[in-house]
Amino acid sequence: MTDLFSGRLAILGLGYIGLPTAAALATRGVEVIGVDINEDIVAAVAQGKVPFTEPDLAVAVSGAVAMGRLSAVSETPEADAYIIAVPTPFNEDRTANLSYVKAAAEQVAPKLKRGAIVILESTSPPGTTEQVSRWIGALRPDLRMPHDSDGVAEIHVAHCPERVLPGRIMIEIITNDRVVGGVTPRCAERAASIYRVFAQGEILLTDAASAEMAKLVENAYRDVNIAFANELSMISEALHLDIWEVIRLANRHPRVEILKPGPGVGGHCIPVDPWFIIAAAPESARLLRAARAVNDDKPHHVARQVIAKAARFNSPTIACLGLTFKANVDDIRESPAVEVVELIAKGLPETAVIAVDPYTDRLPPALAGYSNLRMERAIEAVEQADIVVLLVEHDQFKTLGRTRLGGKVVYDTRGAWT
């Protein structure tokens, strides 16, 4: 087994993956320096505070800072290893925007010493990790990089994609298996020495491109299966069937496990990552493209259904419960709930729309410009509403009594009240 990493490590990007990774390493004795371009995030982490909600993360960060193992800065320092955990959104043509990854590689390059490890954690199309090696090599011709070294490379470049669930990150970052793909086998081994510090799951070594593709496939698999459930829900509505009863019965088959439908697909990964595969092989990725179309249309379908229900009333009030992309987190990235609320507010400009979410006290930017839209607490919103739309199954919403919903039109997109 490779020796455990014991040097100084810098993590570029203190978001939903970078900061938990920093805390996991620092609480196990590694000196970690977090780097972020957002000065507010740097200031918060430096004080042992967490800039977003994630169970158990605040305790880990405050403890690591108190021990002197975790610090935060805005400039990339010298270190023995670097983890790049920056965003990889897509461009207007749905190809991967690697500008953040390239910028991080360019910040790391002048700081590298022989023997350093560079790991890309950002979800990326196949070939990106090797491209990171090329970007660095172009800036540091004095170093033998693994992508073009006939002998032993002086810098070790690898990819280790995150595979955690928001709301369970601090558990799964420790317990889940990790895939570590190196530009060379030696790169994979050196990178694995870092994850063995805290990971209890199996460390699976492979090449960089396979590791990149495996991560994309994991999320594309989820997307396709969610699309099946979402399409079934729309078919069931057209046939006036209870989708929750249909799924309950079908799932009693020993080899069937249909997922729960919802108002769409959100988060930074599942709605984005399939497009990286589609862009890589557009003529072959027919099923993935169809799944994306189904899931992208689901918020529009939900909004159309709500607008149709509103036509039964004279000046109704609509309460939309939930804005985040999943239950019990504060993350609104790519949230279908936000899109549904916007479509309703835009489609019914004279109708009062109330948004509710216990994890945020302000409307996201996409919703800020609608005069007919406001935020309130759940109980007050439901009391005023003629139509109640459940978009996110936050625990707080599940506990709303049926008496509060009595006499109202209820559209439950999550099956929480069935």
N, C-alpha and C positions, 0 to 999 in steps of 0.2 A: 504494500500500500504506500502511496505517495505520502511524504511527510506533510503534516498540517502546516498551513501558511502561518507565519508569525511576524510578518513585517508590518509596514505602514501602508494603509490602503485608502484610496480616495474614491468616492462614489459621486459621479456627475449626474445630478438630477435627484432632488429630494421629494419626489412625488409618492404616489401610492405603492410603488415598488422599491424605489431607491431608499426611502427612509426606513421602511421595515427591514430591508437587507442590512442597512447600516446598523440598526439597533441589534439585529440578530448577531452580527459579527462583534460589535463593540461589547455587548454583554457577556461575550465569551472570551474577552481578553485582547481582541485585536484593536490596535489604534486605528480609528476610522475618522477621516475628514470628509464631511459632506460638502458638496459644491452645488450651488444653485444660482441662477441669474436673478431670481426673485429675492430682493433684499428683505422683504417681510418674512419670507420662509427662512432665510438664513438667520435673521434676528430671533425668530421664534425657536428654532432648533437649538441655537446657541444658548438659549435660556432653559433648555430642557422641555420646551412646549411643542405640541403637535398641531400643525395647521389644518388638519382635517380629522374626521371622526373614523376611528378604526379600533375595535375592541383590543385591549391589552397593549396597544402601541404606546400610549402616553406613559405608562409605567416603565416600559422598556427604554424609551428615549430619555426620560428624566433620570432613570437610574444610570444609564450609560454616560450621560453628561456629568452627573454627580461624581462618577468614578474617574472622570477625566479621560475616558476612552473615546468619546464622541464629541467632535466639534463641528462647526459649520462656517464656511467662508464663501466668498463670491469669486475668488480667483483660484484656478487650478494649482495645487501645490505639487512639490516633488513627492513621489511615493514609490513603493516597491510594486504596487499593483493598482490598477484602475478598473472600475466597473462603470460602464456607460449605461445609464438607465433614463434616457431622455425620450420624449414622445416621438412616435412615427405615425403622424396622421397621413391621410391621402390627399393627393392633388385634385383639382377639379375633374381631371380625366380618370380619377380613381386609382392612379398609380401611387406607389409609396413616396411620400415626401421625406427624403433622407437628409434634409438640410440640418436638422438638429444633431443627427448622428455625425455628419461630416464636421459640423462646428465643434462637437465634443472631441472628435479625433484630432482636429487641428489644435485644440487647447492642450491635449495630452502630449502630442508629439514632441514639443520642445523640452518637456520635463522628463522624458524617458531616459533611464539608465539601462545598461546592458543587463539582461536577466529579468527585466520587468515583465509583468503580465498585464494584458489588456483584454477585458471581457466585455462583450456587447450583450446586454440583457434586453435591450429594446427589441420588441417584436419586429421582424424584418423579412423581406423577401430573400429567397435563396441567393447566395452570392454576396450579400451585404458585408458579412464578417471579413471575407477575403478583400472586399473593397476597402474596409477600414484599414487592413494591413497595407493596401496600396496607397491610400491617402497618407498614412503615417510615413511610409517609405519614401514618398515623394518629398516630404519635408525633412526627412532624416536619412539622407543617402549614406551617412556614416554608419548606419546600423544594418545588419543583415536581418531582413524581415522574412517571415515564414512563407509568404506567397511566392518568393523567387529565390529562396536559399537552397543551393545544392548541398550545403553542409549543415551545420547546426545553427539554427536561427538564434539571434541574440535577443529578440523580443518574442514573446509568446502571445498569440492572438487567438481568442476562442469566443464561442457563443454559448450562453446558458440562458435560455428563455425562462421567464417567470411562468408559473402555472398555478396561481393561487386564486382563491375566491374572495372578493371583497366582503368584509364582515367576518372572515375567518383567516385573514392573511397571516397573523402571527402564529396561528396553529399550523397552517398548511405550509408556510415557508420552512418550518422545521420538519414536518412529518412526510411531506410529499417526496416522491422520487424526483431526481433532477437529471435532465439531459444536458450533457456538456459536450459540445462539438468543437474540435480544434481545427485550425487551418492545417496543422500536422498532428499526428498522434501525441507527440511530446507537448504540444500546446494544450491539448485536452487534459493531459495528466497534470500539468502545472496549474491550470485553471481549477481542476477538481480539488486541488489541495486547499483552495479557499472555501469551497462549499462543504468540504468534510469537517470544517471547523464547527458548523452548526447544524448541518442537515442530517437527520436521522434516517431518511429514506435512502433508497439505493441510488448511487451515482452511476448513470449510464453514459459511457464514453462512446463518441461517434465522430464523424466529420462535421464541419461547420454547416455545410449546406443541408445535410440531413437533419441536423438539430433545428435549423431555421424552418425547414419544411414541416417538421413534426409539430412545432408550435402552431403553425398556420392550420394544419390539418385538424388539430384538436379543436380549435375554435370553429372551423368550417363544419366539422361533424356536428357540433352543437347547433350551429345555424341551420343546417339542413333539417335536423330533427325538430327544432322549434318551428321551422316553416311548415312542416307536415302538420303539427298541432294547430298552428294558426290557420292554415288552409282548411283543416277539418272544422274549426270553429266557425268559419265563414260559411262553409257548406251547411253545417247544422243550423245556423241562423236562417239560411234560405229555405231549409226544409222544416223549420219550426220544431227542431229537436233540441233537447238539453245536452249540450256538448259535454258537460261534466259527467252526466249519467252514461253517455256513450263511451267516454274514455274509461270510466270506472269499470264498465262491463268488459270492454275490449282488453283492458290490462289484466283481467283475470286469466287470460291465456298465458301459459307458462313461458312463451317466447315473445311476448309483446309487452313493451313498456313505452307507451306514448307519453310524451312530456306534456306539461300544462301549457295551454295557450296563454297569450297575454295581449297587450295593446301594441306589440312590436318587439324589437330587440334593441337593447341599449348597452351602454358601457363602451369603454375604449377599445375593446378587443373584438368581440363577436361580430358587430356590424362592419368592422373595418378589415379584419384579417383575411376573410375570403376573397376580397378584391385583390389582395396581393397575389393569390394563387391564380385568379382569373386573368390578371394582367400578365402573368408569366406564361400562361398557356391558354389564350382566349378561345381558340377553336375547340379545345377539349373540355373546358370547364362549363359544360351546359347545365348540369344539375346545380352547381354552386350559383350560377347566375340566376337560375329560376328561383332558388331559395331566397336569394337576396331580394328579388322582385316581390315575392310574397311578403317577406318581413318588412320591407320598406313600405308596402301598401297598407299594412295592417293599421297604423295610426290613422290613415285617411279613412279606412273602413269604419273604425270606431267613431271618428268624428262625424261621419255621414250618418251613422246610426243615431247618435245623440242629437244631431240637428233635426233628424226626422222625428224623434220623440218630442222635441221642443215644439214642433208645429202643432201639437195637440193642445198647447197652453196659450193663454193670452199673457204675454210678458212674464215668462217663467224665470226662475233663478236656478242656475245650474251649479252644483258643488262638485268639483273635480278633486278627488282625494289621491294625493301623491304626485310628486314631481321628479323624484330621483329615478335612476334607471333600474334599481332593484330594491328589495325590502331592507329596511333597517340600516341603511347607509346614507351618507350625505352627498354622494357622487351623482351629479346630473349629466355627466358626459354622454353624449349621443342618446339622451333619454327619450324614449318614445312617448312617455307621459307628457313631457314638455311640448312635444310636437302636437299631441292630441289637444292639449289645452289651447295652444295657439290657433289651431285650425278651428276650434269651436268659437273662440273669441273673435276670430276674423270672419267666420261664416255667419255669426249672429251678433253683429255690432250693436244692436239695440237691446241685447239680452245681458243681464247681470251674470257674470261668471265669477265664482269664488274658487281660488286655488288653495289647497291645504297641504302642508307637509311639515311634520314635526321636526325634521332635520334641517330645515332652512327657514329663516325669518324674513326673507326677501325674495322677490320674483327674480328669476334669472334674466339676463339681458334680452333673450329672445321674446320675453313676455312683457317687458317693461313699458312698451309703447301703447298698450291697449287701455283706453279709458273705461271700458266696461269690465275690466278685470281687476280683482283685488285679492288679497290674502286674508284669511281669518283662521281661527282655531277650529278644530274638527267639529266639536259639538255645536258651536254657534253657526257654522256653515251648514251643517245638516239640518238644523232647525229652520233655517231660512229657505232651504232649497225645495224646489218642486221635483228636480231630477238630481239624483246622486250617482256619480260615476266613480267607481273604484278603479284606479289605474295602477296603484302600487299597494301590495299587501303588507304595509307596515303593521307591526303588532298592535299599535294604538288603534288602528282602524278595525282590526279583527274583533276588538272588544266592544265596538259600538253595538248597543242593544237593538234587537229587532223592533222594539217599540219606537225607537227614534226614527227608524226607517219606514214605519207604518204609514200608509197613505201616499208614499212617494214613489215615483218611477225610479227603479234601481237598475243600473247597468253595471254589472260586476264583471270586469274583464279578466279577473284573476281567479275566480271561483272561491274566494275566501269566505263568502257568505252562503255557500250552497249547503 
